[in-house]
Amino acid sequence: MTLRTTIVAAALIAASASGCVDPYAGDPQRRPATVAGEVPAPTVRQPAERLSALPPTPEAAARRAAELTTTWTSADAARRYAELATFSTGAARRDAHDAAARLPTDAQLEGSSSDGDIAAIITRSAGAHDRELLVVTRETLRADGLVDRRWRVTLASVERRRGGWALSRWEPQP
């Protein structure tokens, strides 16, 4: 390849690359175009994160979360997860809200229940205002005439907030 061919090839590549536009790189504040006759959707606003009465200690937060998520019936499971969201923040709050919305429509949940006992709560300091916890429970699940007893470990984290401790992570392990 000659020098002239290389320069021409580089110029063509540069010219074609400068004409490329990223269709996703736009002004995020600009409203999307609507189709004639279509009414644009209103802007969805996320509710402010309002925490209700927070548990006074990290262990109390973990104990309350374990009670809500291990002892339930198909009739009250959604309500219990909605209550969990009231003292949760971040991903734990989002997961609790998602479960509360999903559970009433879960056909497999109908007629099932769970009873749980807390075997241990182990706390480790993760900073001045954070704690990491391991919560060990013994659960008995009942569904479709079957009974399943199991031990479960849940990874949890809490954050110190005004008035108590908010649950920031609640991850039951398989």
Backbone torsions as a table, in degrees:
resi	resn	phi	psi	omega
1	MET	NA	134.0	-177.9
2	THR	-85.6	167.7	178.9
3	LEU	-62.1	-41.0	-179.1
4	ARG	-64.2	-41.4	179.2
5	THR	-64.5	-40.7	179.3
6	THR	-63.8	-42.9	179.9
7	ILE	-65.3	-42.4	179.6
8	VAL	-64.6	-42.6	179.2
9	ALA	-63.1	-42.5	179.5
10	ALA	-65.0	-39.4	179.0
11	ALA	-65.7	-40.4	178.5
12	LEU	-65.0	-41.2	178.6
13	ILE	-64.3	-44.1	179.6
14	ALA	-64.1	-40.7	-179.5
15	ALA	-66.9	-42.1	-179.1
16	SER	-71.1	-35.9	179.7
17	ALA	-68.7	-34.2	-178.7
18	SER	-70.8	-20.4	179.1
19	GLY	-87.5	-8.7	-179.6
20	CYS	-76.9	138.1	-179.8
21	VAL	-127.1	134.4	176.1
22	ASP	-78.0	113.3	-176.8
23	PRO	-67.4	-16.5	-178.5
24	TYR	-94.6	-9.3	-179.7
25	ALA	-93.5	86.6	179.9
26	GLY	-130.0	-178.7	178.0
27	ASP	-74.7	112.0	-176.6
28	PRO	-66.1	-18.8	-179.9
29	GLN	-80.4	-20.2	-177.6
30	ARG	-71.7	135.2	178.6
31	ARG	-74.2	142.8	178.0
32	PRO	-66.0	149.9	179.0
33	ALA	-65.9	145.5	178.6
34	THR	-109.6	157.6	177.0
35	VAL	-80.9	145.1	-179.6
36	ALA	-53.2	128.6	179.5
37	GLY	88.9	-8.7	-179.2
38	GLU	-88.9	136.7	177.8
39	VAL	-90.8	125.0	-179.7
40	PRO	-65.4	144.5	179.6
41	ALA	-71.6	145.4	177.2
42	PRO	-69.1	156.6	178.0
43	THR	-69.6	131.9	179.4
44	VAL	-87.7	125.7	179.4
45	ARG	-106.0	132.3	177.1
46	GLN	-76.9	135.8	179.0
47	PRO	-66.4	147.8	177.5
48	ALA	-64.8	145.9	-179.6
49	GLU	-78.5	101.2	179.4
50	ARG	-108.6	121.4	179.8
51	LEU	-99.0	134.6	177.8
52	SER	-85.6	-161.4	-177.4
53	ALA	-51.6	116.2	-177.5
54	LEU	-88.6	144.6	175.8
55	PRO	-60.3	146.5	-174.1
56	PRO	-75.5	-19.5	-178.3
57	THR	-135.6	160.5	175.2
58	PRO	-58.5	-40.9	-179.5
59	GLU	-65.0	-38.4	178.6
60	ALA	-65.2	-37.5	177.5
61	ALA	-64.9	-45.0	179.8
62	ALA	-66.7	-39.8	179.9
63	ARG	-63.5	-44.8	-179.4
64	ARG	-65.7	-40.9	178.0
65	ALA	-62.2	-42.2	179.4
66	ALA	-65.4	-41.3	178.3
67	GLU	-61.6	-41.7	-178.1
68	LEU	-69.8	-35.4	-173.5
69	THR	-96.0	-10.8	-179.6
70	THR	-109.8	-17.0	179.0
71	THR	-120.7	108.0	-176.6
72	TRP	-159.4	165.8	170.2
73	THR	-124.6	166.3	179.5
74	SER	-62.2	-25.4	-179.3
75	ALA	-76.1	-28.3	-176.1
76	ASP	-118.2	5.1	-177.1
77	ALA	-60.1	-44.9	-178.7
78	ALA	-63.0	-42.4	179.0
79	ARG	-63.0	-38.6	-179.3
80	ARG	-66.8	-39.8	177.1
81	TYR	-70.1	-33.3	175.2
82	ALA	-64.6	-37.4	177.0
83	GLU	-67.7	-38.0	176.5
84	LEU	-58.1	-39.2	-179.8
85	ALA	-64.0	-24.9	-176.0
86	THR	-68.9	-20.2	176.2
87	PHE	-122.9	25.1	178.4
88	SER	-114.4	161.6	178.9
89	THR	-140.0	159.6	175.6
90	GLY	60.7	-134.5	-176.1
91	ALA	-63.9	-36.0	179.0
92	ALA	-63.7	-39.0	178.6
93	ARG	-66.6	-46.3	179.5
94	ARG	-60.8	-44.4	179.5
95	ASP	-63.6	-40.1	179.1
96	ALA	-66.6	-42.3	176.6
97	HIS	-62.6	-43.0	179.4
98	ASP	-61.2	-43.9	179.4
99	ALA	-64.9	-42.4	-180.0
100	ALA	-62.2	-34.1	179.2
101	ALA	-77.8	-34.8	-174.8
102	ARG	-81.3	-37.8	-171.8
103	LEU	-58.9	-39.9	-179.6
104	PRO	-63.5	-19.6	-178.9
105	THR	-103.7	4.7	-178.4
106	ASP	-85.3	105.0	-177.5
107	ALA	-63.1	-30.5	-179.1
108	GLN	-70.8	-18.8	-178.6
109	LEU	-79.4	-22.2	-174.7
110	GLU	-55.4	125.5	178.0
111	GLY	81.1	2.2	-178.7
112	SER	-96.5	164.5	178.4
113	SER	-156.2	167.7	178.1
114	SER	-145.0	141.0	172.4
115	ASP	-122.4	134.9	-179.4
116	GLY	-134.7	148.5	175.0
117	ASP	-125.3	139.3	179.0
118	ILE	-85.7	122.9	179.3
119	ALA	-92.7	-37.2	-178.5
120	ALA	-161.7	148.9	170.8
121	ILE	-130.6	119.0	-178.4
122	ILE	-112.6	126.1	-175.4
123	THR	-113.9	139.2	176.4
124	ARG	-132.9	133.3	178.7
125	SER	-70.5	133.9	178.7
126	ALA	-118.6	13.4	-177.9
127	GLY	147.9	-179.8	-177.2
128	ALA	-63.4	-33.5	-175.3
129	HIS	-122.3	15.2	-178.0
130	ASP	-133.2	146.6	174.7
131	ARG	-136.7	143.7	172.9
132	GLU	-108.9	142.4	-176.3
133	LEU	-135.0	150.8	167.3
134	LEU	-113.8	127.1	180.0
135	VAL	-116.5	121.3	-179.5
136	VAL	-107.5	124.4	-179.7
137	THR	-127.2	156.7	172.5
138	ARG	-113.6	116.0	-173.6
139	GLU	-116.2	145.3	174.2
140	THR	-123.1	112.4	179.8
141	LEU	-100.7	137.8	177.8
142	ARG	-126.6	126.0	178.6
143	ALA	-160.2	138.2	176.9
144	ASP	50.9	38.7	178.1
145	GLY	78.0	0.2	-179.9
146	LEU	-102.4	151.5	177.3
147	VAL	-125.4	129.7	179.8
148	ASP	-126.9	118.2	176.9
149	ARG	-105.7	135.6	-178.3
150	ARG	-154.7	156.2	170.8
151	TRP	-92.5	144.3	177.9
152	ARG	-138.2	138.5	174.1
153	VAL	-108.3	132.2	178.2
154	THR	-119.8	131.2	174.8
155	LEU	-87.8	128.0	-177.3
156	ALA	-136.2	155.4	173.2
157	SER	-139.6	148.4	176.3
158	VAL	-132.8	154.1	178.6
159	GLU	-123.3	138.7	176.4
160	ARG	-74.1	126.0	177.0
161	ARG	-126.7	169.5	176.3
162	ARG	-60.4	121.5	177.1
163	GLY	95.0	-1.3	178.3
164	GLY	153.0	-148.9	-175.1
165	TRP	-122.6	129.4	179.0
166	ALA	-104.3	138.4	178.0
167	LEU	-75.2	122.7	-179.7
168	SER	-111.9	-11.9	177.9
169	ARG	-149.1	132.9	175.7
170	TRP	-146.0	98.6	-174.2
171	GLU	-126.4	89.6	174.0
172	PRO	-62.0	133.7	-179.7
173	GLN	-88.2	149.9	-177.8
174	PRO	-62.4	NA	NA
